[in-house]
């Protein structure tokens, strides 16, 4: 996992303020696709629990990011060969504390993939 330092929120209020080079932080990604919506990304390297993770939301909106926007975030935080997923857990395990936020996850120690013909 990498952290795009050029997008780190430099003057973020506590508790979102982090120093350059920290393996976690809050990032503001300017609009980069056709709809030009800015993205807010909270990222952590997974050292504590083995799961690299980003939370992605649209700046000033409760709408969810699009597939294209999630792909932009994936490319910014992970190399092309990394397997990164969005989970759909059992409904009994749903927790939705922040409407409009989607998540990407990757295992620090690698992630098994189904056969290529299935994806």
C-alpha positions, 0 to 999 in steps of 0.5 A: 500500500502506498500513500499519495502524499500530494493529497494528504490533508495538510491542515486537517483538524484533530483527529484527522491531522497526520504527518507526511510519511505516516502509514495512515491518514486523511486524503483529499483527492480532487475531482479526476473523472467525468463528474469531477467530484472530490473524494475524501479518503481515510486510509490505514496500512493494516499493521495492527490487524493485517488489513489495509483499508480505505474509506471513500466518500464524496466531498460535500455529499451523502452519495456513494462513490462510483465504480470509476471513483473507487478505481481511482482510489485503488490505483492511488493507494495500491499497485496494479497487481494488488487484489483489493476488494469491497465486501458484502457481509452477511446482513446480520453483520451490516454496520452503516455509521456513515451513509455514502461511504464505501470501503476497499480492503486488502490483506497485508499478507496477500489475498487469494483470488478465484480462477481468472475465468471467474473474474 
